[in-house]
Amino acid sequence: MSKLLLQKIGHLTILAEYEDKSLMCKCDCGNIVTRSRSLLYNGTTSSSCGCLKGRAIAQGISRK
């Protein structure tokens, strides 16, 4: 078993690692997403499925 499995990064829990180094992750909200391992670890990619952005927009909060 990979050391990455079940590791949590932000709101994402890693479920599987593919040969191309992408990761299948489950967000705390329940959505399943695929993320690039390198982008997820260096902070370039969101640490959620996108649900946080939707919540922020609904609440009138934006990142600047």
C-alpha positions in Angstrom: 0.0 0.0 0.0 1.3 3.4 -0.9 2.2 5.9 1.8 -0.1 8.4 0.1 -3.3 6.4 0.5 -5.7 7.9 3.1 -3.4 10.9 3.5 -5.4 14.2 3.9 -4.4 17.4 2.1 -6.8 20.2 2.9 -10.3 18.9 2.4 -9.1 16.0 0.1 -8.4 12.4 1.2 -6.3 10.4 -1.2 -8.0 7.2 -2.3 -5.7 5.9 -5.1 -2.6 6.8 -7.1 -2.5 6.2 -10.8 0.6 5.3 -12.9 0.6 8.8 -14.4 1.0 10.2 -10.9 -2.5 11.6 -10.6 -4.4 11.0 -7.5 -8.1 10.0 -7.0 -9.3 12.0 -3.9 -12.5 12.3 -1.9 -13.5 15.7 -0.7 -15.0 16.3 2.7 -18.2 17.2 0.9 -18.3 13.7 -0.7 -17.3 14.5 -4.3 -14.6 12.4 -5.9 -12.0 14.3 -8.0 -8.7 13.5 -9.7 -5.7 15.8 -9.1 -2.1 15.9 -10.3 0.1 14.8 -7.4 2.7 17.5 -8.0 0.2 20.3 -8.3 -1.6 19.2 -5.2 1.5 19.0 -3.1 3.0 22.3 -4.2 -0.2 24.2 -3.5 -0.9 25.1 -7.1 -4.2 23.2 -7.2 -7.1 23.7 -4.8 -7.2 21.5 -1.7 -10.9 20.9 -2.3 -13.1 19.7 -5.2 -14.2 23.3 -5.8 -17.0 23.2 -3.2 -15.2 25.9 -1.1 -15.2 28.3 -4.1 -18.9 27.8 -4.5 -19.6 28.4 -0.8 -17.4 31.6 -0.9 -19.3 32.9 -4.0 -22.6 32.2 -2.3 -21.5 34.1 0.8 -20.1 37.0 -1.3 -16.4 36.3 -0.3 -13.7 36.5 -3.0 -10.0 35.9 -3.0 -7.9 38.9 -4.1 
